[in-house]
């Protein structure tokens, strides 16, 4: 089966079918650097403090009461920094945790509406989109960004479509990073909610949760933020174009309309 044929089949399957923790030491280190801290000043005991706090104190109000209490003596003792700087950086890491907690809730809620097979299909579609955008791209910054959104070391499930369709004789399929799969999963749910609307793409885009889209953008490590905004928007538009095309194709098939390129779908339905 060719890549194009496999892709078409995957979308048709979606048409027919209609809490993971982020708070590892690695995530804490990344947040610490993002808020302006230096890795050398984040001791093992400080990392343990963050992980234990985020695991046992998930509520925002309780969390910040703990910050107020620990800020008297405990937090300053964890860092080889001035007291005020250690408190400022810790508070910012706490803010990162709260923001991510909201995002995890969003991801969990919409992923529960998708079957595992549908998630595998969206992973496959995400790789297809990245591959196509890369082939069409001529801007070096965008090329580098698109490559950074590909997972070259992924240990994907043996049941995933990418695993099934991979063929070393013809090259391996593109694997998207998790943030792209999450983005497409979210778009799929939004599309299902609004596909009967006029101007579907515009309607879906205007309904997107800014908090979630911001989380996708902030999870991408790349120096050019304008390039990230541009590429994420292209991915969103590309996915919605695919879904609108497949929805129209399915509708044509259901209504048994004759293929006539001179008559638009809208005119045929009148």
Secondary structure, 3 states (H helix, E strand, C coil): CCHHHHHHHHHHHHHHHCCCCCCCHHHHHHHHHHCCCCHHHCCHHHHHHHHHHHHHCCCHHHHHHHHHHHCCCHHHHCCCCCHHHHHHHHHHHHHHHHHHHHHHHHHHHHHCCCCHHHHHHHHHHHHHHHHHHHHHCCCHHHHHHHHHCECCCCCCCCCCHHHHHCECCCECCCCECHHHHHHHHHHHHHHHHHCCCCCHHHHHHHHCCHHHHHHHHHCCCCCCHHHHHHHHHHHHHHHHHHHHHHHHHHHHHHHCCCCCCCCCHHHHCC
